[in-house]
């Protein structure tokens, strides 16, 4: 606890000088080694090793309270590969502890605030981490590990649910019978489960007549998107079973494959990683029956549209359209993904069936009620972005300088302009010049076209591609919201699916 505390020394045998030193010295918890925190000692044996005067040393045989010697008490020590390993303290330094791992590895030296006491029995597990004798990082992770080895993937920390992704189907874990078993049950009555958390949100909304929110967060590949689907399925199942509610449930669930196609991508951690955040609202009327839905989205990762690492991919929609049936590809003048600048530098994973993905995308659009014209218009923009990415620029031979479209990419320019519904000359002007408006001199408000160098034109092309795709994604979310019947709303339960955060060796702007 990061509170300033006063050391207690209740040993009556200490000298007056030493006793005053212990009672008057204060510091923060992170700067001290507290026997009560780390060893579970009784209050009468509390002392702080870092408060000892420099001339005093701490013998290795010092009692750590309640008759436990330093080489007997087991602790968790940080480890670069395993997170934490079990060990015993063999030396107390002025700023750190030395721990000997029980498995016989090399001794580990760590600061006092990185060493934690073990449970008496590290093989046991509990449904709620608050039930641990010593609630610390080491014991919490060990509890999750023990439960995972028993195919138990959910654990509470009070009202917070920790989910460990099994990365495999678990029969019966999300069945209709399982959903029924959690209805109306207070948190803690049943085993930890995402259905229990969803049911609590529903009951709190109904009893307090206030809207509720569930935040789903975690790193890339943790299973946030799948968890969101199960929450929505459970909440919609609590409404009436009439046809209108079933239609809302179906469309809420069907919106996920559509949004995933245009907002998800393969990363080094996950083949279907959400690269945007979304807030899905399930609205209820005054009878607590589902009455509608609404989707908001945040922070689409635009940089991915024009560049990806060698082990990652662009958004699924690009690959699925280039692997579509011949009739679709002919309509948009498309070839394989390896022919396009925005795709060929990425990972062309043959394990991902993009042809099947395209058929599923079309089916999802149809079930959401999108017309054939709406589908065509969406794919037209996706194809236009790919063609525009292939446009190249060269230096213009002129006293004014500037750039021109390279001859062998003129066809790509014409196709992109056609797909965007533009005149080719207008697209050329937009890509090779920038507009300036004079502030002083000449006619007030005069607009001047400034030629761009090839490098500047290429940067402008990529910026335009990102802006177009981002606006397309906004349009798709709008189409999804138009598909939800919405009559009335008393309250709603919102599910916030935060885009998975990742760790990079060198942080920059990959996430934006």
Residue pairs with C-beta under 8 A, 6 or more apart in sequence:
1 29
2 28
2 29
2 30
3 28
3 29
4 26
4 27
4 28
5 26
5 27
5 28
5 29
5 32
6 23
6 26
7 22
7 23
7 25
7 26
7 32
7 46
7 47
7 48
7 51
8 22
8 23
8 43
8 46
9 18
9 19
9 22
9 23
9 46
9 47
10 43
10 44
10 45
10 46
11 19
11 47
14 22
18 53
21 51
21 53
22 47
22 48
22 51
25 48
25 51
27 48
27 50
27 51
29 37
29 113
30 113
31 50
32 48
32 49
32 50
32 51
32 112
33 48
33 49
33 50
33 92
33 97
33 112
34 46
34 48
35 41
35 45
35 46
35 47
35 48
35 64
35 65
36 43
36 46
36 65
38 75
38 112
38 115
38 116
38 117
39 64
39 65
39 66
39 68
39 73
39 117
40 65
40 66
40 117
40 133
40 134
41 64
41 65
41 66
41 68
42 65
42 66
45 63
45 64
45 65
45 66
46 65
49 58
49 92
49 112
50 94
50 95
50 112
52 58
58 92
60 70
60 71
60 90
60 91
60 92
61 69
61 70
62 69
62 70
62 92
63 69
64 70
64 73
70 88
70 89
70 90
70 92
71 88
71 89
71 90
72 88
73 88
73 89
73 117
74 86
74 87
74 88
74 102
74 117
74 118
74 122
75 86
75 87
75 88
75 89
75 99
75 115
75 116
75 117
75 118
75 138
76 84
76 85
76 86
76 87
76 115
76 116
76 117
76 118
76 136
76 137
76 138
76 139
76 142
77 84
77 85
77 86
77 87
77 99
77 101
77 108
77 110
77 114
77 115
78 84
78 108
78 110
78 114
79 85
79 108
83 141
84 116
84 137
84 138
84 141
84 142
85 101
85 102
85 103
85 105
85 108
86 101
86 102
86 103
86 118
86 122
87 99
87 100
87 101
87 102
87 108
88 99
88 100
88 102
89 97
89 98
89 99
89 100
89 115
90 98
90 99
90 100
90 107
91 97
91 98
92 98
93 109
95 111
95 112
96 109
96 110
96 111
96 112
97 109
97 110
97 111
97 112
97 115
98 107
98 108
98 109
99 107
99 108
99 109
99 110
99 115
100 107
100 108
101 107
101 108
116 134
116 136
116 137
116 138
116 139
117 134
117 136
117 139
118 134
118 138
118 139
118 142
119 132
119 133
119 134
119 139
119 142
120 133
122 139
122 142
122 146
123 146
124 146
125 143
125 146
125 147
125 150
125 152
126 132
126 143
127 155
127 156
127 188
127 191
127 192
128 155
128 156
128 157
128 158
128 188
128 192
129 135
129 139
129 140
129 143
129 155
129 156
129 157
129 162
130 156
130 157
130 158
132 139
132 140
132 143
140 157
143 155
144 155
144 162
144 164
147 153
147 155
147 164
148 164
148 166
151 166
151 170
152 191
153 163
153 164
153 165
153 166
153 170
153 173
154 161
154 162
154 163
154 164
154 191
154 192
154 193
154 194
155 161
155 162
155 164
155 192
156 162
156 187
156 188
156 192
159 187
159 197
159 200
161 192
161 193
161 194
161 196
161 197
163 194
163 218
163 222
163 223
163 227
165 221
165 222
165 223
172 178
174 195
174 230
174 233
178 193
178 195
179 195
179 233
179 234
179 237
181 190
182 190
182 193
182 195
182 196
182 199
182 234
183 199
183 238
184 199
184 203
185 196
185 199
186 200
187 196
187 197
187 200
190 196
194 227
194 230
194 231
194 234
195 230
195 234
197 214
197 231
198 214
198 230
198 231
198 234
198 235
198 493
199 234
199 238
201 212
201 213
201 214
201 235
201 493
202 212
202 235
202 238
202 288
202 493
204 210
204 212
205 211
205 212
205 284
205 288
205 491
205 493
206 288
209 490
209 491
210 491
211 491
211 492
211 493
211 494
212 491
212 493
212 494
213 493
213 494
213 495
213 496
214 231
214 493
214 494
214 495
214 496
215 496
215 498
216 224
216 227
216 228
216 231
216 495
216 496
216 497
216 498
217 224
217 498
218 224
218 498
218 500
219 269
219 500
219 501
219 502
219 503
220 267
220 269
220 270
220 273
220 500
220 501
220 502
221 267
221 269
221 270
221 273
221 500
222 500
224 274
224 497
224 498
224 500
225 256
225 260
225 264
225 272
225 274
225 497
228 256
228 280
228 495
228 497
229 253
229 256
231 495
232 249
232 252
232 253
232 280
232 282
232 495
233 249
233 253
235 282
235 290
235 493
236 245
236 248
236 249
236 252
236 253
236 282
236 290
237 249
238 288
238 290
239 245
239 248
239 249
239 284
239 288
239 289
239 290
240 289
240 290
244 485
245 289
245 290
247 485
248 290
248 291
248 292
248 293
248 484
248 485
249 290
250 367
251 293
251 367
251 368
251 369
251 483
251 484
252 280
252 282
252 293
252 484
254 364
254 367
254 368
255 280
255 295
255 368
255 480
255 483
257 360
257 361
257 364
258 361
258 364
258 365
258 368
258 476
258 480
259 278
259 295
259 297
259 476
259 477
259 480
260 272
260 274
260 316
261 315
261 316
261 317
261 320
261 357
261 361
261 364
262 315
262 316
262 317
262 472
262 473
262 476
263 274
263 275
263 276
263 278
263 297
263 300
263 315
263 473
264 272
264 273
264 274
264 275
264 315
264 316
265 273
265 275
265 304
265 308
265 312
265 313
265 314
265 315
265 316
266 272
266 273
266 312
266 313
266 316
266 347
266 349
266 352
267 273
267 312
267 502
268 309
268 311
268 312
269 500
269 502
270 500
271 349
271 351
271 352
272 316
273 500
274 497
274 499
274 500
275 300
275 301
275 304
275 315
275 499
276 297
276 298
276 299
276 300
276 301
276 473
276 499
277 297
277 298
277 299
277 496
277 497
277 498
277 499
278 295
278 296
278 297
278 298
278 496
278 497
279 295
279 296
279 297
279 298
279 494
279 495
279 496
279 497
280 293
280 294
280 295
280 494
280 495
280 497
281 293
281 294
281 295
281 296
281 492
281 493
281 494
282 290
282 293
282 492
282 493
282 494
282 495
283 290
283 291
283 292
283 293
283 294
283 486
283 489
283 490
283 491
283 492
284 290
284 291
284 489
284 490
284 491
284 492
284 493
285 291
285 487
285 488
285 489
285 490
286 488
286 490
291 486
291 487
291 488
291 489
291 490
292 484
292 485
292 486
292 487
292 488
292 489
293 481
293 484
293 486
294 481
294 484
294 486
294 492
295 477
295 480
295 481
296 477
297 473
297 474
297 477
298 499
299 499
299 511
299 512
300 470
300 473
301 499
301 510
301 511
301 512
302 466
302 469
302 470
302 512
303 466
303 509
303 510
303 512
304 312
304 314
304 315
305 314
305 315
305 342
305 385
305 465
305 466
305 469
306 342
306 389
306 462
306 465
306 466
307 342
307 345
308 314
308 345
308 346
308 347
309 346
310 345
310 346
310 347
311 347
312 346
312 347
313 319
313 343
313 346
313 347
313 348
313 349
313 352
314 342
314 343
314 346
315 469
316 354
316 357
317 361
317 382
318 337
318 340
318 342
318 343
318 382
318 385
318 386
319 337
319 343
319 352
319 354
319 357
320 354
320 355
320 357
320 358
320 361
321 328
321 329
321 332
321 334
321 358
321 379
321 382
321 383
321 386
322 329
322 334
322 335
322 336
322 337
322 340
322 343
322 354
322 386
323 336
323 337
323 354
323 355
323 357
323 358
324 334
324 355
324 358
325 358
328 334
328 358
328 379
329 335
331 376
332 379
332 380
332 383
332 419
333 383
333 387
333 415
334 383
334 386
337 343
337 344
337 348
338 344
338 348
339 390
340 386
340 387
340 389
340 390
341 389
341 390
342 385
342 386
342 389
342 465
343 386
362 375
365 374
365 375
368 479
368 480
368 483
369 483
370 479
370 483
374 479
378 472
378 475
378 476
380 419
381 419
381 420
381 468
381 469
381 472
382 469
382 472
383 419
384 415
384 416
384 419
384 420
384 468
385 465
385 468
385 469
387 412
387 413
387 415
387 416
387 419
388 412
388 413
388 416
388 461
388 464
388 465
388 468
389 461
389 462
389 465
390 409
390 412
391 405
391 406
391 409
391 412
391 413
391 416
391 431
391 461
392 405
392 406
392 408
392 409
392 458
393 403
393 404
393 405
393 406
393 431
393 432
393 454
393 457
393 458
393 461
394 403
394 404
394 406
394 454
395 401
395 403
395 404
395 453
395 454
396 402
396 403
396 404
396 451
398 451
400 451
401 451
401 453
402 432
402 433
402 451
402 452
402 453
403 432
403 451
403 452
403 453
403 454
403 456
403 457
404 432
405 413
405 428
405 431
405 432
413 424
413 427
413 428
414 424
416 427
417 423
417 424
417 426
417 427
420 427
420 468
429 449
430 464
431 452
431 457
431 460
431 461
431 464
432 451
432 452
432 457
433 449
433 450
433 451
433 452
434 449
434 450
434 452
434 456
434 460
435 447
435 448
435 449
435 450
436 447
436 448
436 449
436 450
437 445
437 446
437 447
437 448
438 444
438 445
438 446
438 448
452 460
499 511
501 511
502 510
502 511
504 510
